[in-house]
Amino acid sequence: MPSITIELPDSAYRAALSFPPAERMRLGTIALSAAFATTEAAYQDEAEDEEPPTTVEHIAAIREAFADEEAGECIDGDVFMAELREKRGREK
């Protein structure tokens, strides 16, 4: 039969040893269910955060951005932020 190891602090381990075997099994099942549910929820959140694969529209936008950059229509991010701070009176 497969086994699962559950890490417990010493005090919790000693307390768990005082329970009858059926109660230890019940608590182990609850802990395992909670761990599984937490892991599953985290996995679902990660799956929802993933962006869809690159589409034709994304590729066209990237191509357009490169063309703008080559044409000199883009400015460096640091330059932009410095100009923005200056306009708002928050220059470093």
C-alpha positions in Angstrom: 0.0 0.0 0.0 1.4 3.5 -0.9 2.2 5.7 2.0 2.3 9.5 2.4 4.5 11.3 4.9 3.0 14.3 6.7 5.5 16.7 8.4 4.3 17.7 11.8 5.9 19.8 14.6 7.0 17.6 17.5 4.2 18.8 19.7 1.6 18.0 17.1 3.2 14.6 16.5 3.1 13.7 20.2 -0.6 14.8 20.3 -1.4 12.8 17.3 0.1 9.7 18.9 -2.4 10.0 21.7 -5.4 9.6 19.3 -6.8 6.2 18.5 -5.7 4.8 15.0 -9.1 5.5 13.5 -9.0 9.2 14.6 -5.4 9.5 13.3 -6.6 8.1 9.9 -9.5 10.5 9.8 -7.2 13.5 10.6 -4.7 12.3 8.0 -7.4 12.1 5.4 -8.6 15.6 6.3 -5.0 17.0 6.0 -4.4 15.2 2.7 -7.8 16.5 1.3 -6.9 20.0 2.4 -3.4 19.8 0.8 -4.9 18.4 -2.4 -7.6 21.1 -2.6 -5.0 23.8 -2.0 -2.7 22.4 -4.7 -5.5 22.0 -7.1 -6.7 25.6 -6.5 -3.2 26.9 -7.0 -2.9 24.9 -10.3 -6.3 26.3 -11.5 -5.2 29.9 -10.7 -1.9 29.4 -12.7 -3.9 27.9 -15.6 -6.2 30.9 -15.6 -3.2 33.4 -15.5 -1.6 31.9 -18.6 -1.9 33.9 -21.7 -3.3 32.3 -24.8 -0.8 31.3 -27.5 0.4 34.1 -29.8 -2.2 35.0 -32.4 -1.9 36.6 -35.8 -2.9 39.9 -34.2 -0.1 39.6 -31.7 2.4 38.9 -34.3 1.2 41.9 -36.4 1.4 44.2 -33.3 4.9 43.0 -32.6 5.9 43.6 -36.2 4.4 47.1 -36.1 6.2 47.9 -32.8 9.6 46.9 -34.4 8.8 49.1 -37.4 8.0 52.0 -35.1 11.2 51.5 -33.3 13.3 51.3 -36.5 11.6 54.5 -37.7 12.6 56.3 -34.5 9.1 56.7 -33.2 9.9 55.1 -29.9 11.8 56.5 -26.9 13.7 54.8 -24.2 11.7 53.9 -21.1 14.1 55.7 -18.8 13.9 58.9 -20.9 10.1 58.7 -20.9 9.9 58.3 -17.2 12.3 61.2 -16.6 10.2 63.4 -18.9 7.1 62.3 -17.0 8.6 63.1 -13.6 9.7 66.5 -14.8 6.2 67.2 -16.1 4.7 66.2 -12.8 7.4 68.0 -10.7 8.8 64.9 -9.2 12.3 64.8 -10.7 14.8 62.7 -8.7 
